[in-house]
Amino acid sequence: MPAPLKLINTTPQLPEDADAVVIGGGIVGVFAAYYLARRGLKIALVEKGRIGAEQSSRNWGWCRQQNRDARELPMATKSLDLWERFAAESGEDTGFRRCGLFYLSNSEEELAGWARWRDFARTLGVTTHMLDSAEATERGRATGKPWKGGVFSPTDGTADPASAAPAVARAILKLGGTVHQSCAARGIETEGGRLSGVVTEHGTIRAKTAILAGGAWASCFCRQLGIRFPQASVRSSILAVSPGAIGLPDALHTAAVSVTRRGDGGYTLAISGRGRVDPTPQQLRFAPQFLPMFARRWRSLAPGGLEGFRSGHESLTHWRLDAPTPMERMRILDPAVDKATVRLTHSRALELLPDLKNTSITAAWAGYIDSTPDGVPGIGEIAAVPGFILAAGFSGHGFGIGPGAGHLIADIVTGDDPLVDARPYHPDRFRKAAWGKVADF
């Protein structure tokens, strides 16, 4: 079943022109459009399905610095401030709060890794507290178990996946931008070698800038333009339970299961890293680049089925601009839930936190987490198509760093001083040859 999501009414009339068109209404796309609109640009946001309906509403809701890649940490830190500032600026509620994130472990190796990250994070001014056995056991008393240690990151927090992207979309409308749902972008037009418009199923919007924030669809879209962007998706299944448990942490991670308090007082339950790998033509194409990552994660990944083929988001076909595309046939990626994972997740959660026995399962859903080979997003203008900016491959981290990514994209478009150093994110790091000149297209 679909993940819980708040729906919004959006702009019925497609504009003839815009300063920039944002393709994709997930959390990164809406924040990019929001920050561009705040700078006075005329913005059109186009989404093939519903705002936030794919992975942006299917994640845990964590907004964290803890255990971030060194390249992502500055953006994660900035994003926490931007989550708070957005509410004050817009009057919209994303459900964000700095409740702190709590980690428990009985693995000496895992604790040592967290301690090393703590030492690194201190050099960047990030606060995280290592907990000894007594502290971890006391803070984790809801488990009723002893623990060797843990981590508490007090400045991290959570936002509500069901309401965050729709809230930002409403803010875009307040700023005079337009938001178009059930409006797939089919491709782009160019003039003099530069982007000159975005072709949608409802017409063409003239613009000199387009931002592709297409999530799991991004690589397939790039392929239409002769751009090679390595991307692979893993199908992840999680569930929600009703209110009723008392005394649980707001956000708790263990190797067995992770638990997050929802806005309605219930909890989201998930097993970190666990998923199904649904083979697709695109995944086979990029297999050499992703084999190292899959090899590291082999204990938590299992072969999937034909979900990916049926979804069409990793197709290698080329489509026409004057006919329906795979995105119009699959408006919202809503893959089948892995029932075995849901059962395992629930049983582990009940074992970890006995008070969850006072709750019942209210929903379960799956989503595709799109990744890059190094687990860090690709953000930057593509030299072969001036005016075309890619923002994809967030590798399961996009929700938390969505505000920072959106701000950075706006900085790139307007030429302002970047929020963070943009160079580590540029998609050029993935290329084996010049963009548009790779032999295996």
Salt bridges, closest charged atoms under 4 A:
ASP17 OD1 - LYS42 NZ 3.23
ASP17 OD2 - ARG206 NH2 3.75
GLU54 OE2 - LYS48 NZ 2.72
ASP69 OD1 - ARG71 NE 3.01
GLU72 OE1 - ARG68 NH1 3.46
GLU72 OE1 - HIS397 ND1 2.95
ASP81 OD1 - ARG98 NH2 2.90
GLU84 OE2 - ARG98 NE 3.04
GLU89 OE1 - ARG38 NE 3.79
GLU92 OE1 - ARG170 NE 2.95
GLU92 OE2 - LYS174 NZ 2.91
ASP119 OD1 - ARG118 NE 2.71
ASP119 OD1 - ARG122 NH1 3.94
GLU138 OE2 - ARG141 NH1 3.04
GLU201 OE1 - HIS202 NE2 3.96
GLU201 OE2 - ARG331 NH1 2.54
ASP250 OD1 - ARG97 NH2 3.38
ASP250 OD1 - ARG261 NE 2.71
ASP278 OD2 - ARG235 NE 2.71
GLU307 OE2 - ARG310 NH2 3.12
GLU314 OE2 - HIS313 NE2 3.98
ASP322 OD1 - ARG320 NE 2.85
GLU328 OE1 - ARG186 NH2 2.70
ASP334 OD1 - ARG58 NH1 2.94
ASP338 OD2 - ARG276 NE 2.86
ASP374 OD2 - ARG71 NH1 3.13
ASP374 OD2 - ARG429 NE 2.74
ASP411 OD1 - ARG39 NH2 2.67
ASP411 OD2 - HIS407 ND1 3.18
ASP416 OD2 - ARG39 NH1 2.94
ASP421 OD1 - ARG423 NE 2.99
ASP428 OD1 - HIS426 ND1 3.64
ASP440 OD1 - ARG285 NH2 3.52
